[in-house]
Amino acid sequence: MRTTQRNAVTVSGNSAGQPMVFAHGYGCDQNMWRLVAPAFADTHRLVLFDHVGNGKSDLSAYDDDRHSSLSGYADDVLDILHEHDLWDVVFVGHSVSAMIGVLAAIKEPERFARLVLIGPSPRYINEPGEGYVGGFDRPDIDGLLVSLDSNYLGWSSTMAPVIMGNPERPELGAELTNSFCRTDPEIAKKFARVTFLSDNRDDLLKLRTPALILQCADDVIAPAVVGDYVHKHTAGSTFVQLNATGHCPNLSAPDETISAMKAWL
C-alpha cells in the first residue's frame, strides 16, 4: 500500500469499529499517542501514521510543492482514508494536525463524522490591526525560524521543554526533545515555516463537521485566547478546558484527555 509505506500507517483495534485516525503534532510521530489511542481499541478501528519527515515515514516521499502548505498534508490524510477505505472517521489532531484535519474535512466532508482538535491554532502570529491574538509577534516567529535554521538540534533542546510546559516532570520535556531530534532536520525546518506562518482562520468558517476543542492551561503555543477563537469561529463546536498544562496533554495528562474525548463521543 502506497500510503502505508509513505506515512508508516498502522491499523489496530476493533476492525469492525468506527475508524479513529490519530495525527501527531510538529516534530512528533505516532508514538505520541501510545497513552491515549489504546483506550479506544475495543470500540474503534485505530489508524495511526507519521507525517512525511517524521517517525518511520518515507523521507523520499517529501515533495517541496505538495508539502509547502498544510493543504498538502491534508491531501496526505485523504490519501490514507482513500487507500484504507475509511468513512465515518473520527479524526484526532494534535497541534498543527488539528488544522490539517480541518482542511481535510472541508475538502471531503463526507468522509468525516467528528473532529477532535487538541491545542489547535489557526494563526500563530498576532494580527493587531485585525484584533487577532495568536500568541506570537511576527519578529518572534522570524527569530524562531532563524534559530531553527542555524541550529536545529540546539533549538529542539531549548524549545521542546518550553512547549511541553511541565517543568516539574522533566522526563516529558526530554521525550519531546528526543522526538524533535529524530525528525529529519531539513524537512523539519520546512515544516516549521509551513506551520508557524500558516493562516487558517477563514477555513474555520467553512467547517461543517462537529468538532471538540480541547484547550490546555498555560499553553505557550496555543494560549487560551486562541482556543476561544477557534471555538467561536467553528460552527457547532464544543469547547473543553482541561486542567492539563502545556501543549501536549496526550503525554502529560492522557487520562483527562481520554475522559474528555469519551464524554463527547
Secondary structure, 3 states (H helix, E strand, C coil): CHHHHHCCCEEEECCCCEEEEEECCCCCCHHHHCCCHHHHCCCEEEEECCCCCCCCCCHHHCCCCHHHCHHHHHHHHHHHHHHCCCCCEEEEEECHHHHHHHHHHHHCHHHEEEEEEECCCCECECEHHHCECCCECHHHHHHHHHHHHHCHHHHHHHHHHHHHCCCCCHHHHHHHHHHHHHCCHHHHHHHHHHHHCCECHHHHCCCCCCEEEEEEECCCCCCHHHHHHHHHCCCCCEEEEEEEECCCHHHHCHHHHHHHHHHHC
